[in-house]
Amino acid sequence: MSWIGDVQHFWGEYTLAIALFGFGLVLYTQLFPSWRLLMRTLPRHDRLNMPWQALVTLAGLLARGLEAHSLHTAVRLRIELELLNRPEKKPLKLRYDTDKEYKEAVADWNAAMNKWSDDVGRRLAAIAAKKDENERTIVVENCSALLGNDDIERYLDACDAKSFLSKVTINSGFVAPLHLLTGLLAYYDEEWEPVVDAYGRSLIRLEDPFVYSKARKMQSFIFDCWLLWGPSIPICTCEEWHGEVALQYGYGDENNSLTLRCSSPQMLRTLGEKYGGPHDRLALRARVSGVLKWGPDLGTAGFCHAQVAISTDKRLVLDTTSESDGIRPAGGTSEQVHAQYYSAYLWIAFVMCKLDAETGRVEPHNPKHKWRDLIPFFIHANIADPEAYEFHVNQLARGAVEAARQLLVAEPDLILRFGCAIDETGCGSDTLYVLETPKISDRMRVFAREAARQEDGEALQRLHFGSAELFELGEYSACALPEMVNDYLEDIQEKVEEKELTFRELRITRKSDLDLLRTFYDECFEPEFPDEDERESYEQIEAYLRLKEFGWYDKNNYHVIVMLDENDNPIGGSISDYLNQPNAGVIEYLVIKPEYRQKGCGRRLLEQTERTLHDDADRSEKRPLDWIAAEVDDPFVTKRPLHAIDPFVVARIWQKWNYRVLDFRYVQPALAKDKKAVHTLFLTAKTCPEGKFEKICPMADGDGALTDGGPGGNGETPRAPDVPKRDVEILVQEYLRWAMRIDNPVGHKDFQAMSNSMHAGAVRLIRLDEYLGPKEADLRINEVVGDKDPELGHALEVYKAVFGIGAGGKLVNPFALTSSNGSADRADCRCHLWTIRIAEKAEGEETPRSAADAKREGIAHFWTTPTAGLARYVEFLDWSRKPNPLPELIARIEERMVRDDVRSGEQMMLAGKKLERYGRQQSSTGKPMIRAGQKMIAEGRKKRDRDQAEGRDGAGARGWYLECDAANREHFQNAGFRQVGDECLRPGLPGRRVYLMYKQFGPSRGGRDISDDVHRQTVAEIYKLLAIPQPEAAPAAKGGRP
């Protein structure tokens, strides 16, 4: 055939060109990226220039690329080996007296380099040969090589994935239940000038009652000195630490430590149990394994609120969450075993207070600038050796009493009130790891009584150690220190925060404002609101600004405020409305770019927005604004977004801004014909000073809890303040009219649904922390982290007691910690087993007992799946206990289920699209995010197809099921559960009949039901998860939906 001849002729004519093209393609796609990575990240050796050194190294790795099935993989493993096992530096000639000595040193160095090179080659060969990528492990003796290593930072910056390819095992180090705060010197890159200047400014504030005094000089110096290298604060069990919690892992000192991310911080407790003996030290020797990651790349959603600084600081994170035995006791030589040395600041902090003559209350001098009142007493101590720890704690307590005595003698009106300590958070909750030794504050009490008998007894009476009442709502607790320190850093960096950030309210008549609106919408607004139903379009916002210019709003108003950095780039903004008839403001959207969070920008943006709304009221009504409402994501029904703050954290931030939840089921009507109504928000409100609601529900001072002195009240029981229902209806009605363009809001179905969900007469304003979960019972929860955890035995004891199984009765472990197919992966399901203690006061005690002393009162065993949660056991030994612990436990379980983040395919696709969109806005630096987003979209699409094939609606878990017997059914019904189907047998307990109950996440206020199809599919899925045969025949699956 002629065409065959033509091809043969063409091939013969262009063979060389084709071969060169193929070789060039291989160079560009395989060799060039690997060479470039080596050149950018490999430390320089001797006098070789970097391009040549990278080329020589690459040539030696070609064979390793075949073993690792990828040249780029071999290159990365080679770089990681060198970064963690650095060779010796070449000797400097100036350090030697003679040329002979220098030449001998160089010869020794060359021999050592050859040995090092051979060792790296052998280790690389062993690692690359591993077929299972999870077995590629680099072992180092301690974490020192990882810290302060600029080459590691440069390597992670050059990689698409900001993590090591290999697993890292660190043989020796100490793990502690502590979180290291960012030090002043680290914050200012070792620059002393801002620190010294801040100290000087603190001494000369004329409004300070201690200006130029000894007390102010000592407080300022001690506080600055304490923060220079960053102290560590204790990890707590309060809501500030709900979510992903990281431990501290270091070698030698707390400032030589990295962040240890683990599946559960409770692993530290099990590590202590393995060592045996009492909990009498703060640091435990451990061997850890995990993957090195770059803290900022994990985002703020990767950590609890108290530790979000990890996402902005340049911190290395060792992620052990995928390792079943990532933290375990360390072995080693006799010297290593006995080298119990890990130093840290031991500290206790007091608050400078005054006595209010009118109320008799002890109050801080500077509640708006809390750091000005905090005096930490501290010493550098060994926290890993019990005897050394005991000695240093006593030394600190005795020295702190003497220092306090001197300050109190010098200032006759000064009161020092205990705030917190490294072993006592001061927030009302227990630390994660409760020591069995006396607390520092208790030791100080003893020494203070001894000192008072000798001299200055009157002065030491003004040294207060607290009482059962929580001091200033925990604002001076250890859990509040990250935010307090952040406020202090903002204050001393006055130029950045006060002078360089500006605000601009947009107007349609300015072309530059239209351009700015487009940039703000694309870069700030749209990425943070991926749900199109919740987000107004750019065209809508522009149209509203145009209507405002034409006078359409009359006495009402509409504002788009953009926050700009020093280069006039938008970093955040807000959209708000002033409503004339209710004399109220409504904040529709308030957004800050992720990289500018935790720097006080959100607070400043809110202040500017509120100030604008107050000005509207003054111009329109010639009187103060009555209140301000704001739409906030309900964290119980809002999936945690990627690269954004956890919705639970967002809600607690609004709590600190004095906003509360209006107690009705809020619905955001559809913003356009092609959009749907949004049911995942609640409406919050904040009453204003001098407004009409000030006397009805004061919000500015105190904890806001009123006493029930009305009809039927006893004057002692706290109740939520009320707002007349008619006022709330007018607020919502006018908001729908002016912000949603609904001409007849009263007749709109969404308004009628909201009105019907309100209590007759008045609507309660509920504190956000109470909405997220009541705290009356003061529960102490431990999570069982494995079959060898001693807490599992305690859980079985409660189980036997609840179900009447005698001491000699045979019991198969009913608490499966994995599903029937052995999977407990985040993508499929998550399982939890909790033991529950209830802290209570013993007779004659002022404060509740710690978790270690509290009795085990119950258990909770539950699963989270993509469609719903399931609790197999929620049991208490005593259901008649007061206060009722069930509401708090339900809130804790629901928060855990939501945080488990088990996503449906549809939700994975939405998250992937947001990640991809955010990456595209970062230009060249966003390529890894784009690829990660595209990968998540592809995986989500596959999972969505599986969801549809199995009958799931793709909306994700919106509630949970629970098995309970007839005796406890009423307790759960009172807590918001509804019965599903008929009574049935409980699997695993022959003869035990149970009811299946259902509850939507969040406070129970009525709401939407799930469909029959989704209900039956969910029940069938749960039964299959538990390996129950013929799930479709189960009574619960046959029964009607709740």
GUPAZA-75333 format. One record per residue (C-alpha): z, y, x. Coordinates in steps of 0.1 Angstrom, whole numbers, padded with zeros to 4 digits, always signed. Layout:
ZYX/...
REM end
This chain:
+0000+0000+0000/-0009+0035+0013/+0025+0051+0005/+0042+0025+0027/+0020+0034+0056/+0027+0071+0050/+0065+0064+0051/+0061+0044+0083/+0041+0072+0099/+0066+0098+0088/+0096+0077+0101/+0079+0072+0134/+0070+0109+0137/+0105+0122+0128/+0128+0094+0141/+0144+0117+0167/+0149+0145+0142/+0165+0123+0116/+0187+0107+0142/+0198+0141+0154/+0204+0153+0119/+0226+0122+0112/+0245+0127+0144/+0251+0163+0135/+0262+0154+0101/+0288+0130+0116/+0299+0157+0140/+0303+0183+0112/+0321+0161+0087/+0342+0138+0109/+0345+0151+0145/+0345+0189+0141/+0374+0190+0115/+0395+0167+0137/+0387+0187+0168/+0395+0220+0151/+0429+0206+0138/+0438+0194+0173/+0429+0228+0188/+0449+0248+0162/+0481+0227+0163/+0484+0206+0195/+0509+0221+0220/+0492+0232+0252/+0496+0210+0283/+0496+0224+0318/+0466+0246+0325/+0440+0229+0302/+0425+0253+0278/+0429+0244+0242/+0393+0235+0233/+0390+0212+0262/+0424+0196+0257/+0415+0190+0220/+0382+0174+0230/+0398+0151+0256/+0425+0141+0231/+0399+0135+0204/+0378+0112+0227/+0409+0091+0233/+0415+0087+0196/+0381+0073+0185/+0394+0037+0187/+0426+0046+0169/+0404+0061+0141/+0389+0026+0135/+0424+0011+0133/+0436+0037+0109/+0404+0036+0089/+0400+0074+0094/+0396+0095+0125/+0413+0124+0108/+0442+0102+0099/+0445+0091+0136/+0444+0127+0147/+0472+0137+0123/+0494+0108+0133/+0488+0117+0170/+0498+0153+0164/+0529+0144+0144/+0540+0120+0172/+0538+0148+0197/+0555+0174+0175/+0585+0151+0170/+0586+0138+0206/+0579+0168+0228/+0571+0162+0265/+0591+0180+0292/+0578+0214+0302/+0562+0218+0336/+0587+0231+0362/+0586+0268+0370/+0582+0276+0407/+0606+0306+0407/+0635+0282+0400/+0630+0264+0434/+0640+0276+0468/+0613+0259+0488/+0577+0247+0481/+0588+0212+0490/+0614+0211+0462/+0589+0225+0438/+0562+0200+0447/+0587+0171+0443/+0596+0185+0409/+0560+0187+0399/+0554+0151+0411/+0583+0139+0390/+0570+0158+0360/+0535+0143+0364/+0551+0108+0365/+0572+0116+0334/+0540+0130+0316/+0521+0098+0324/+0550+0077+0311/+0552+0099+0280/+0515+0096+0274/+0516+0058+0276/+0546+0058+0252/+0528+0080+0227/+0497+0058+0230/+0517+0026+0223/+0536+0041+0194/+0503+0055+0179/+0487+0021+0182/+0516+0005+0164/+0516+0031+0136/+0478+0032+0131/+0477-0006+0128/+0499-0005+0097/+0478-0014+0067/+0503+0000+0043/+0504+0038+0048/+0540+0039+0036/+0550+0019+0067/+0537+0044+0091/+0570+0057+0104/+0580+0079+0133/+0615+0075+0145/+0635+0103+0161/+0671+0103+0173/+0682+0135+0155/+0668+0164+0136/+0669+0190+0165/+0632+0184+0174/+0623+0194+0139/+0641+0227+0137/+0630+0260+0152/+0597+0244+0161/+0569+0269+0155/+0543+0242+0163/+0554+0222+0132/+0550+0254+0110/+0515+0260+0126/+0505+0223+0119/+0516+0224+0083/+0498+0257+0078/+0466+0241+0092/+0468+0210+0069/+0456+0210+0033/+0486+0191+0022/+0517+0209+0035/+0535+0177+0045/+0535+0151+0072/+0512+0121+0068/+0537+0097+0084/+0572+0089+0073/+0600+0103+0095/+0632+0083+0102/+0661+0102+0118/+0686+0078+0133/+0716+0101+0137/+0729+0131+0118/+0753+0142+0091/+0747+0147+0054/+0769+0172+0035/+0772+0183-0001/+0764+0219+0010/+0736+0244+0007/+0729+0268+0036/+0724+0304+0026/+0698+0325+0043/+0715+0344+0072/+0710+0381+0078/+0694+0376+0112/+0670+0350+0098/+0661+0374+0070/+0654+0402+0094/+0637+0380+0121/+0666+0384+0146/+0666+0422+0142/+0701+0437+0144/+0692+0473+0135/+0691+0468+0096/+0724+0449+0098/+0742+0475+0118/+0728+0503+0097/+0739+0486+0065/+0774+0483+0079/+0775+0520+0087/+0763+0529+0052/+0790+0508+0036/+0817+0529+0053/+0806+0563+0041/+0800+0560+0004/+0819+0589-0010/+0823+0573-0044/+0841+0543-0028/+0879+0544-0033/+0883+0528+0001/+0859+0551+0020/+0868+0553+0057/+0898+0530+0051/+0909+0500+0071/+0903+0478+0040/+0866+0489+0038/+0860+0485+0075/+0875+0450+0075/+0857+0439+0043/+0823+0452+0055/+0826+0437+0090/+0839+0403+0078/+0813+0400+0050/+0784+0409+0074/+0797+0386+0101/+0801+0358+0077/+0764+0362+0066/+0749+0367+0100/+0739+0331+0105/+0744+0321+0070/+0774+0302+0056/+0771+0270+0035/+0782+0269-0002/+0794+0237-0020/+0770+0219-0044/+0785+0220-0078/+0780+0202-0111/+0776+0233-0133/+0743+0245-0149/+0733+0265-0118/+0727+0231-0101/+0710+0213-0129/+0676+0201-0119/+0664+0190-0084/+0693+0193-0060/+0690+0191-0022/+0717+0181+0003/+0722+0194+0038/+0713+0172+0068/+0720+0184+0103/+0731+0175+0138/+0758+0194+0156/+0760+0225+0133/+0751+0236+0099/+0726+0261+0114/+0708+0231+0130/+0701+0215+0097/+0672+0208+0073/+0670+0204+0036/+0674+0168+0023/+0657+0163-0010/+0668+0131-0027/+0663+0113-0061/+0699+0121-0070/+0726+0141-0052/+0750+0114-0064/+0737+0093-0035/+0762+0111-0013/+0791+0097-0033/+0777+0062-0029/+0774+0068+0009/+0811+0078+0010/+0820+0046-0008/+0801+0025+0018/+0822+0041+0046/+0854+0032+0026/+0886+0051+0028/+0895+0084+0011/+0871+0113+0007/+0887+0134+0034/+0858+0152+0052/+0828+0172+0041/+0801+0156+0063/+0792+0119+0066/+0771+0103+0093/+0739+0090+0080/+0704+0077+0089/+0677+0091+0067/+0640+0084+0060/+0614+0105+0042/+0584+0127+0043/+0586+0162+0060/+0574+0189+0037/+0571+0227+0038/+0597+0242+0014/+0576+0271+0001/+0549+0247-0009/+0572+0229-0033/+0575+0260-0055/+0605+0273-0074/+0603+0244-0099/+0610+0220-0071/+0647+0230-0069/+0676+0239-0091/+0684+0276-0097/+0711+0279-0070/+0686+0266-0044/+0654+0284-0053/+0656+0303-0020/+0642+0271-0003/+0609+0279-0020/+0607+0313-0002/+0625+0307+0031/+0607+0290+0059/+0626+0257+0056/+0616+0222+0064/+0624+0197+0036/+0628+0160+0042/+0618+0144+0009/+0635+0111+0004/+0628+0108-0034/+0603+0080-0029/+0625+0060-0007/+0648+0034-0023/+0671+0035+0008/+0664+0069+0021/+0700+0077+0029/+0722+0051+0045/+0751+0048+0070/+0741+0053+0106/+0747+0027+0133/+0743+0033+0170/+0762+0030+0202/+0800+0032+0204/+0798+0068+0216/+0775+0077+0187/+0797+0060+0161/+0828+0079+0174/+0809+0112+0178/+0821+0126+0144/+0810+0161+0152/+0794+0185+0127/+0805+0221+0127/+0803+0247+0099/+0821+0277+0086/+0852+0268+0066/+0858+0297+0043/+0877+0311+0013/+0868+0343-0004/+0889+0368-0023/+0878+0397-0046/+0892+0433-0041/+0906+0442-0075/+0926+0469-0093/+0950+0468-0123/+0936+0484-0154/+0965+0505-0167/+0953+0503-0204/+0945+0466-0207/+0967+0452-0180/+0937+0432-0167/+0929+0426-0131/+0894+0439-0125/+0870+0442-0096/+0863+0477-0082/+0825+0473-0080/+0813+0449-0108/+0777+0463-0104/+0777+0457-0066/+0798+0426-0063/+0794+0421-0025/+0814+0453-0019/+0845+0436-0033/+0841+0401-0016/+0863+0394+0015/+0856+0359+0030/+0881+0346+0055/+0865+0319+0077/+0867+0299+0109/+0842+0277+0127/+0854+0241+0123/+0845+0204+0126/+0840+0191+0090/+0829+0156+0100/+0862+0143+0115/+0892+0139+0090/+0919+0149+0115/+0899+0179+0129/+0891+0190+0093/+0928+0188+0083/+0938+0209+0113/+0912+0235+0108/+0918+0239+0071/+0955+0245+0077/+0946+0270+0104/+0923+0288+0080/+0948+0289+0052/+0976+0302+0074/+0953+0329+0091/+0939+0340+0057/+0974+0346+0044/+0983+0368+0074/+0950+0387+0071/+0955+0393+0034/+0991+0404+0040/+0980+0431+0064/+0954+0444+0040/+0978+0444+0010/+1004+0463+0030/+0978+0489+0041/+0966+0494+0005/+0995+0495-0020/+0972+0495-0051/+0949+0467-0038/+0950+0432-0055/+0932+0403-0039/+0921+0377-0064/+0908+0343-0054/+0871+0339-0060/+0858+0307-0044/+0859+0285-0013/+0839+0259+0005/+0859+0232-0013/+0863+0250-0046/+0835+0267-0065/+0856+0289-0088/+0831+0285-0116/+0852+0261-0137/+0832+0230-0127/+0838+0204-0101/+0820+0202-0068/+0796+0173-0064/+0817+0157-0038/+0854+0160-0046/+0877+0158-0016/+0910+0140-0020/+0928+0164+0003/+0946+0196-0009/+0923+0225-0015/+0923+0256+0008/+0937+0278-0020/+0966+0253-0026/+0975+0254+0011/+0974+0292+0010/+0998+0292-0019/+1023+0272+0002/+1020+0295+0032/+1021+0326+0011/+1054+0315-0005/+1068+0309+0030/+1056+0343+0043/+1070+0361+0012/+1105+0348+0019/+1103+0363+0054/+1087+0398+0049/+1064+0418+0027/+1072+0398-0004/+1061+0426-0027/+1027+0429-0011/+1020+0392-0012/+1027+0392-0050/+0994+0410-0052/+0977+0379-0037/+0965+0361-0068/+0952+0326-0068/+0939+0325-0104/+0948+0307-0136/+0932+0285-0162/+0911+0315-0173/+0877+0318-0156/+0876+0350-0135/+0848+0374-0145/+0828+0346-0161/+0823+0330-0127/+0804+0360-0113/+0823+0357-0080/+0821+0319-0078/+0803+0300-0050/+0776+0292-0075/+0769+0329-0079/+0768+0336-0042/+0730+0331-0037/+0723+0358-0063/+0751+0380-0049/+0737+0377-0014/+0702+0384-0027/+0714+0416-0044/+0730+0426-0011/+0698+0420+0008/+0679+0441-0017/+0704+0469-0013/+0701+0471+0024/+0664+0468+0023/+0662+0500+0003/+0628+0511+0016/+0610+0480+0004/+0628+0477-0030/+0632+0513-0040/+0604+0533-0023/+0574+0509-0020/+0574+0493-0055/+0560+0515-0083/+0552+0512-0120/+0521+0524-0139/+0518+0524-0176/+0481+0518-0185/+0460+0541-0206/+0425+0534-0219/+0412+0568-0209/+0415+0561-0172/+0388+0540-0156/+0411+0530-0128/+0436+0517-0154/+0410+0495-0169/+0402+0480-0135/+0439+0475-0129/+0443+0458-0163/+0415+0434-0154/+0432+0426-0120/+0466+0422-0136/+0453+0400-0163/+0434+0377-0139/+0460+0375-0111/+0494+0378-0129/+0491+0373-0166/+0467+0344-0172/+0480+0321-0145/+0516+0322-0160/+0504+0316-0196/+0480+0286-0194/+0485+0279-0231/+0457+0299-0248/+0476+0299-0281/+0505+0317-0265/+0484+0342-0245/+0466+0373-0258/+0431+0377-0246/+0420+0405-0223/+0398+0419-0250/+0428+0420-0274/+0450+0439-0250/+0422+0464-0242/+0417+0469-0280/+0454+0476-0286/+0454+0502-0258/+0423+0518-0275/+0441+0519-0309/+0471+0535-0292/+0449+0563-0278/+0434+0569-0313/+0469+0573-0328/+0468+0541-0349/+0504+0532-0340/+0518+0564-0356/+0555+0565-0348/+0554+0530-0333/+0542+0523-0298/+0525+0498-0275/+0530+0496-0237/+0514+0477-0209/+0534+0484-0177/+0522+0471-0143/+0544+0468-0112/+0526+0476-0079/+0534+0468-0043/+0531+0493-0014/+0493+0487-0013/+0490+0493-0051/+0483+0456-0058/+0497+0443-0091/+0526+0419-0086/+0538+0417-0122/+0540+0435-0155/+0552+0436-0191/+0537+0441-0226/+0561+0455-0252/+0562+0473-0285/+0584+0499-0301/+0589+0494-0339/+0599+0525-0357/+0613+0511-0390/+0639+0488-0374/+0642+0512-0345/+0638+0483-0321/+0618+0472-0291/+0601+0439-0286/+0592+0425-0252/+0561+0402-0257/+0555+0393-0221/+0573+0399-0188/+0558+0382-0157/+0563+0384-0119/+0540+0367-0094/+0557+0335-0079/+0559+0349-0044/+0578+0380-0056/+0605+0362-0075/+0641+0360-0065/+0638+0395-0050/+0651+0416-0079/+0616+0425-0091/+0621+0409-0125/+0653+0429-0131/+0636+0462-0120/+0606+0455-0143/+0629+0448-0172/+0649+0480-0166/+0616+0500-0165/+0605+0483-0198/+0638+0489-0215/+0639+0525-0204/+0604+0531-0219/+0615+0517-0252/+0647+0538-0252/+0624+0569-0246/+0603+0559-0277/+0634+0558-0299/+0646+0591-0286/+0612+0608-0293/+0606+0591-0327/+0640+0589-0343/+0660+0614-0322/+0687+0587-0318/+0695+0558-0295/+0676+0525-0297/+0694+0499-0319/+0682+0467-0302/+0656+0450-0281/+0641+0416-0289/+0622+0393-0265/+0602+0361-0269/+0614+0334-0244/+0602+0299-0239/+0626+0273-0254/+0632+0250-0225/+0639+0220-0247/+0603+0221-0259/+0585+0238-0231/+0572+0216-0203/+0582+0229-0168/+0551+0247-0154/+0539+0242-0119/+0545+0270-0094/+0567+0287-0119/+0604+0290-0126/+0620+0262-0145/+0623+0272-0182/+0660+0264-0182/+0664+0288-0153/+0644+0314-0171/+0667+0311-0201/+0698+0315-0180/+0683+0346-0163/+0678+0362-0198/+0715+0353-0205/+0725+0373-0174/+0704+0402-0187/+0726+0401-0219/+0700+0387-0243/+0711+0361-0269/+0692+0337-0292/+0687+0348-0328/+0697+0316-0347/+0666+0308-0367/+0634+0288-0361/+0610+0313-0347/+0573+0309-0350/+0547+0330-0332/+0518+0333-0357/+0483+0325-0344/+0471+0354-0323/+0434+0349-0334/+0414+0328-0358/+0405+0303-0331/+0442+0299-0320/+0472+0280-0334/+0507+0291-0341/+0532+0286-0313/+0565+0267-0320/+0579+0265-0285/+0595+0299-0283/+0628+0314-0295/+0635+0350-0302/+0663+0366-0282/+0679+0400-0288/+0701+0425-0270/+0720+0452-0289/+0721+0487-0273/+0750+0510-0266/+0755+0536-0293/+0731+0517-0316/+0738+0506-0351/+0749+0471-0340/+0772+0481-0312/+0804+0476-0333/+0790+0445-0351/+0781+0425-0320/+0790+0443-0287/+0770+0428-0258/+0776+0449-0227/+0811+0439-0216/+0832+0408-0215/+0818+0374-0224/+0807+0385-0259/+0828+0358-0277/+0844+0373-0308/+0873+0357-0326/+0870+0344-0361/+0893+0368-0379/+0874+0368-0411/+0879+0348-0442/+0891+0313-0434/+0894+0322-0397/+0925+0319-0376/+0918+0348-0352/+0915+0324-0323/+0884+0303-0326/+0854+0319-0309/+0824+0326-0330/+0790+0341-0325/+0784+0377-0336/+0763+0382-0367/+0734+0405-0375/+0725+0411-0412/+0697+0389-0423/+0678+0418-0437/+0677+0436-0404/+0663+0405-0387/+0637+0401-0414/+0626+0437-0410/+0624+0433-0372/+0602+0402-0375/+0582+0417-0404/+0573+0448-0385/+0566+0429-0353/+0540+0407-0372/+0525+0439-0387/+0521+0459-0355/+0518+0433-0328/+0499+0405-0346/+0479+0428-0370/+0491+0409-0401/+0487+0434-0430/+0510+0415-0454/+0536+0399-0432/+0560+0392-0461/+0534+0369-0477/+0525+0351-0445/+0535+0315-0444/+0550+0318-0409/+0572+0347-0419/+0584+0328-0450/+0592+0298-0429/+0612+0319-0405/+0630+0337-0433/+0639+0304-0450/+0654+0290-0417/+0678+0320-0415/+0714+0317-0427/+0720+0336-0460/+0735+0370-0454/+0736+0370-0416/+0719+0356-0385/+0740+0345-0356/+0734+0358-0321/+0742+0328-0298/+0748+0330-0261/+0720+0314-0242/+0743+0292-0222/+0758+0279-0254/+0724+0273-0269/+0715+0252-0238/+0747+0232-0242/+0783+0238-0253/+0810+0234-0226/+0841+0229-0246/+0847+0193-0236/+0843+0200-0199/+0824+0167-0191/+0822+0152-0156/+0792+0130-0152/+0783+0106-0124/+0749+0090-0123/+0746+0053-0112/+0721+0054-0084/+0716+0017-0078/+0729-0019-0084/+0754-0015-0055/+0769+0018-0067/+0806+0013-0075/+0801+0034-0106/+0781+0006-0121/+0813-0015-0122/+0831+0014-0140/+0802+0015-0165/+0806-0022-0172/+0843-0017-0177/+0837+0009-0204/+0810-0014-0219/+0834-0043-0222/+0861-0021-0238/+0837-0006-0263/+0821-0039-0274/+0853-0060-0272/+0843-0083-0244/+0874-0098-0229/+0883-0097-0192/+0872-0134-0188/+0840-0129-0209/+0807-0136-0193/+0786-0104-0191/+0750-0100-0180/+0744-0065-0167/+0730-0047-0198/+0720-0016-0179/+0685-0022-0166/+0677+0006-0142/+0639-0002-0143/+0616-0012-0171/+0605-0047-0178/+0576-0045-0154/+0598-0031-0126/+0585+0005-0130/+0607+0035-0131/+0581+0059-0118/+0580+0095-0129/+0545+0091-0143/+0555+0063-0166/+0592+0065-0174/+0626+0074-0160/+0659+0056-0165/+0694+0069-0163/+0729+0054-0165/+0758+0078-0166/+0796+0073-0165/+0814+0101-0184/+0848+0116-0175/+0865+0143-0195/+0886+0167-0175/+0918+0177-0192/+0950+0194-0183/+0980+0173-0176/+1014+0185-0190/+1026+0214-0169/+0992+0220-0152/+0973+0253-0153/+0938+0239-0146/+0919+0208-0157/+0920+0178-0134/+0891+0172-0111/+0864+0146-0117/+0881+0122-0093/+0913+0123-0114/+0897+0124-0149/+0896+0091-0167/+0863+0074-0175/+0858+0079-0212/+0823+0068-0219/+0788+0058-0209/+0752+0069-0216/+0722+0047-0208/+0688+0062-0217/+0651+0063-0209/+0624+0090-0209/+0588+0081-0217/+0557+0103-0222/+0562+0102-0260/+0600+0102-0265/+0633+0094-0251/+0655+0064-0260/+0693+0060-0256/+0704+0024-0257/+0741+0033-0254/+0760+0065-0260/+0795+0054-0263/+0830+0068-0260/+0863+0049-0258/+0879+0074-0282/+0856+0091-0307/+0885+0111-0322/+0890+0132-0291/+0892+0170-0295/+0873+0190-0286/+0844+0167-0295/+0825+0158-0263/+0794+0146-0281/+0775+0180-0285/+0779+0187-0248/+0767+0152-0238/+0737+0154-0261/+0727+0187-0246/+0730+0173-0210/+0710+0142-0220/+0682+0163-0236/+0680+0186-0206/+0678+0156-0183/+0650+0141-0204/+0630+0174-0203/+0636+0178-0166/+0623+0142-0160/+0589+0158-0165/+0572+0126-0177/+0539+0141-0188/+0513+0129-0212/+0477+0129-0201/+0469+0161-0220/+0499+0179-0203/+0488+0167-0169/+0453+0182-0175/+0468+0216-0186/+0490+0216-0155/+0461+0207-0133/+0439+0235-0147/+0467+0260-0141/+0471+0248-0105/+0434+0250-0099/+0432+0285-0115/+0461+0297-0093/+0445+0283-0062/+0412+0301-0069/+0430+0334-0070/+0444+0328-0035/+0409+0328-0020/+0407+0306+0012/+0444+0298+0013/+0442+0283-0022/+0419+0255-0014/+0447+0228-0012/+0459+0240-0047/+0424+0237-0060/+0420+0202-0048/+0455+0192-0060/+0446+0207-0094/+0413+0189-0096/+0430+0156-0087/+0457+0162-0114/+0430+0170-0140/+0411+0137-0131/+0443+0117-0133/+0453+0134-0165/+0419+0127-0181/+0423+0090-0174/+0458+0090-0187/+0447+0110-0218/+0421+0083-0225/+0448+0057-0223/+0471+0078-0245/+0443+0080-0271/+0436+0043-0269/+0472+0035-0274/+0476+0059-0303/+0495+0088-0286/+0488+0123-0298/+0491+0138-0263/+0518+0163-0272/+0544+0146-0250/+0580+0139-0258/+0595+0162-0284/+0626+0143-0293/+0645+0111-0287/+0657+0079-0304/+0692+0064-0302/+0707+0031-0312/+0741+0033-0328/+0763+0011-0350/+0776+0019-0385/+0810+0031-0373/+0795+0059-0352/+0765+0068-0373/+0782+0098-0389/+0790+0113-0355/+0754+0114-0346/+0742+0126-0380/+0767+0155-0377/+0751+0163-0343/+0716+0165-0358/+0703+0129-0357/+0685+0114-0387/+0682+0077-0395/+0650+0059-0390/+0643+0028-0411/+0668+0001-0420/+0697-0015-0401/+0686-0041-0375/+0700-0063-0348/+0706-0048-0314/+0688-0068-0287/+0712-0083-0261/+0743-0083-0284/+0739-0111-0310/+0754-0102-0343/+0756-0065-0335/+0737-0045-0361/+0725-0010-0353/+0707+0019-0368/+0679+0037-0350/+0684+0075-0351/+0660+0103-0342/+0666+0139-0331/+0642+0167-0318/+0651+0183-0285/+0673+0213-0287/+0698+0226-0313/+0692+0211-0347/+0679+0237-0371/+0655+0216-0391/+0618+0217-0381/+0587+0197-0380/+0586+0159-0385/+0565+0136-0364/+0537+0117-0380/+0541+0081-0392/+0515+0069-0367/+0532+0086-0337/+0566+0073-0348/+0554+0037-0351/+0535+0040-0318/+0566+0054-0300/+0589+0027-0313/+0564+0000-0303/+0561+0016-0268/+0599+0016-0264/+0603-0020-0275/+0576-0031-0251/+0593-0011-0223/+0625-0031-0230/+0606-0064-0231/+0614-0070-0268/+0588-0095-0283/+0566-0085-0312/+0576-0048-0313/+0553-0043-0343/+0575-0065-0364/+0607-0045-0355/+0624-0029-0385/+0624+0005-0368/+0586+0003-0363/+0581-0007-0399/+0605+0019-0413/+0595+0054-0422/+0596+0083-0398/+0628+0105-0397/
REM end
